[in-house]
């Protein structure tokens, strides 16, 4: 027995504000997916992981941090303007 009623979920669609929020956060989502790919490749390489594999993970981590900071700055600026 499911506790989620599908008729209630199926009738709800994202609002324009929800879609705009997703669009604004999409670069961060893509960077997090790239980080996950780099981490998976590093783990799968095991003892044969190279310096380049580790560098790829570090670059992906840095990109996630940079985009997170930029997104937080945008939200802070929007809150200050409102």
KOLPAKE-801787 format. One record per residue (C-alpha): x, y, z; residue number from 1; residue in one letter. Coordinates in nm, 3 decimals. Example, Ala and Ser with C-alpha at 12.3 -4.5 7.8 and 13.67 -1.06 7.14 Angstrom:
% KOLPAKE-801787
@X = 1.230&Y = -0.450&Z = 0.780&nugu = 1&vexvo = A $
@X = 1.367&Y = -0.106&Z = 0.714&nugu = 2&vexvo = S $
END
This chain:
% KOLPAKE-801787
@X = 0.000&Y = 0.000&Z = 0.000&nugu = 1&vexvo = X $
@X = 0.141&Y = 0.337&Z = -0.102&nugu = 2&vexvo = X $
@X = 0.114&Y = 0.640&Z = 0.121&nugu = 3&vexvo = X $
@X = 0.147&Y = 0.873&Z = -0.179&nugu = 4&vexvo = X $
@X = -0.168&Y = 0.915&Z = -0.382&nugu = 5&vexvo = X $
@X = -0.063&Y = 0.934&Z = -0.745&nugu = 6&vexvo = X $
@X = -0.366&Y = 1.137&Z = -0.847&nugu = 7&vexvo = X $
@X = -0.255&Y = 1.418&Z = -0.613&nugu = 8&vexvo = X $
@X = 0.102&Y = 1.410&Z = -0.743&nugu = 9&vexvo = X $
@X = 0.013&Y = 1.375&Z = -1.111&nugu = 10&vexvo = X $
@X = -0.210&Y = 1.682&Z = -1.111&nugu = 11&vexvo = X $
@X = 0.063&Y = 1.908&Z = -0.975&nugu = 12&vexvo = X $
@X = 0.297&Y = 2.070&Z = -1.222&nugu = 13&vexvo = X $
@X = 0.589&Y = 2.299&Z = -1.148&nugu = 14&vexvo = X $
@X = 0.507&Y = 2.668&Z = -1.148&nugu = 15&vexvo = X $
@X = 0.694&Y = 2.923&Z = -1.352&nugu = 16&vexvo = X $
@X = 0.883&Y = 3.023&Z = -1.035&nugu = 17&vexvo = X $
@X = 0.984&Y = 2.659&Z = -0.976&nugu = 18&vexvo = X $
@X = 1.113&Y = 2.628&Z = -1.332&nugu = 19&vexvo = X $
@X = 1.300&Y = 2.959&Z = -1.305&nugu = 20&vexvo = X $
@X = 1.465&Y = 2.838&Z = -0.983&nugu = 21&vexvo = X $
@X = 1.576&Y = 2.515&Z = -1.151&nugu = 22&vexvo = X $
@X = 1.709&Y = 2.710&Z = -1.448&nugu = 23&vexvo = X $
@X = 1.905&Y = 2.939&Z = -1.216&nugu = 24&vexvo = X $
@X = 2.057&Y = 2.643&Z = -1.028&nugu = 25&vexvo = X $
@X = 2.125&Y = 2.432&Z = -1.337&nugu = 26&vexvo = X $
@X = 2.497&Y = 2.524&Z = -1.371&nugu = 27&vexvo = X $
@X = 2.552&Y = 2.406&Z = -1.013&nugu = 28&vexvo = X $
@X = 2.359&Y = 2.084&Z = -1.079&nugu = 29&vexvo = X $
@X = 2.571&Y = 2.017&Z = -1.389&nugu = 30&vexvo = X $
@X = 2.892&Y = 2.087&Z = -1.193&nugu = 31&vexvo = X $
@X = 2.784&Y = 1.844&Z = -0.920&nugu = 32&vexvo = X $
@X = 2.720&Y = 1.577&Z = -1.184&nugu = 33&vexvo = X $
@X = 3.066&Y = 1.639&Z = -1.331&nugu = 34&vexvo = X $
@X = 3.216&Y = 1.604&Z = -0.982&nugu = 35&vexvo = X $
@X = 3.033&Y = 1.276&Z = -0.932&nugu = 36&vexvo = X $
@X = 3.165&Y = 1.147&Z = -1.267&nugu = 37&vexvo = X $
@X = 3.520&Y = 1.244&Z = -1.172&nugu = 38&vexvo = X $
@X = 3.490&Y = 1.078&Z = -0.831&nugu = 39&vexvo = X $
@X = 3.351&Y = 0.759&Z = -0.983&nugu = 40&vexvo = X $
@X = 3.635&Y = 0.745&Z = -1.236&nugu = 41&vexvo = X $
@X = 3.890&Y = 0.802&Z = -0.958&nugu = 42&vexvo = X $
@X = 3.741&Y = 0.527&Z = -0.742&nugu = 43&vexvo = X $
@X = 3.720&Y = 0.285&Z = -1.033&nugu = 44&vexvo = X $
@X = 4.085&Y = 0.347&Z = -1.119&nugu = 45&vexvo = X $
@X = 4.177&Y = 0.213&Z = -0.776&nugu = 46&vexvo = X $
@X = 4.550&Y = 0.179&Z = -0.725&nugu = 47&vexvo = X $
@X = 4.605&Y = 0.282&Z = -1.089&nugu = 48&vexvo = X $
@X = 4.461&Y = 0.631&Z = -1.036&nugu = 49&vexvo = X $
@X = 4.693&Y = 0.891&Z = -1.180&nugu = 50&vexvo = X $
@X = 4.776&Y = 1.243&Z = -1.076&nugu = 51&vexvo = X $
@X = 4.554&Y = 1.360&Z = -1.362&nugu = 52&vexvo = X $
@X = 4.259&Y = 1.165&Z = -1.219&nugu = 53&vexvo = X $
@X = 4.302&Y = 1.339&Z = -0.882&nugu = 54&vexvo = X $
@X = 4.346&Y = 1.676&Z = -1.054&nugu = 55&vexvo = X $
@X = 4.018&Y = 1.622&Z = -1.240&nugu = 56&vexvo = X $
@X = 3.841&Y = 1.564&Z = -0.906&nugu = 57&vexvo = X $
@X = 3.999&Y = 1.876&Z = -0.753&nugu = 58&vexvo = X $
@X = 3.899&Y = 2.091&Z = -1.052&nugu = 59&vexvo = X $
@X = 3.543&Y = 1.960&Z = -1.033&nugu = 60&vexvo = X $
@X = 3.533&Y = 2.028&Z = -0.657&nugu = 61&vexvo = X $
@X = 3.658&Y = 2.381&Z = -0.715&nugu = 62&vexvo = X $
@X = 3.395&Y = 2.442&Z = -0.983&nugu = 63&vexvo = X $
@X = 3.117&Y = 2.326&Z = -0.748&nugu = 64&vexvo = X $
@X = 3.247&Y = 2.555&Z = -0.473&nugu = 65&vexvo = X $
@X = 3.275&Y = 2.853&Z = -0.707&nugu = 66&vexvo = X $
@X = 2.925&Y = 2.806&Z = -0.848&nugu = 67&vexvo = X $
@X = 2.781&Y = 2.752&Z = -0.499&nugu = 68&vexvo = X $
@X = 2.938&Y = 3.076&Z = -0.383&nugu = 69&vexvo = X $
@X = 2.812&Y = 3.265&Z = -0.689&nugu = 70&vexvo = X $
@X = 2.461&Y = 3.131&Z = -0.641&nugu = 71&vexvo = X $
@X = 2.464&Y = 3.224&Z = -0.272&nugu = 72&vexvo = X $
@X = 2.586&Y = 3.574&Z = -0.361&nugu = 73&vexvo = X $
@X = 2.302&Y = 3.612&Z = -0.612&nugu = 74&vexvo = X $
@X = 2.045&Y = 3.504&Z = -0.354&nugu = 75&vexvo = X $
@X = 2.191&Y = 3.743&Z = -0.097&nugu = 76&vexvo = X $
@X = 2.181&Y = 4.030&Z = -0.348&nugu = 77&vexvo = X $
@X = 1.820&Y = 3.948&Z = -0.436&nugu = 78&vexvo = X $
@X = 1.722&Y = 3.934&Z = -0.068&nugu = 79&vexvo = X $
@X = 1.892&Y = 4.268&Z = -0.006&nugu = 80&vexvo = X $
@X = 1.715&Y = 4.429&Z = -0.302&nugu = 81&vexvo = X $
@X = 1.373&Y = 4.304&Z = -0.195&nugu = 82&vexvo = X $
END
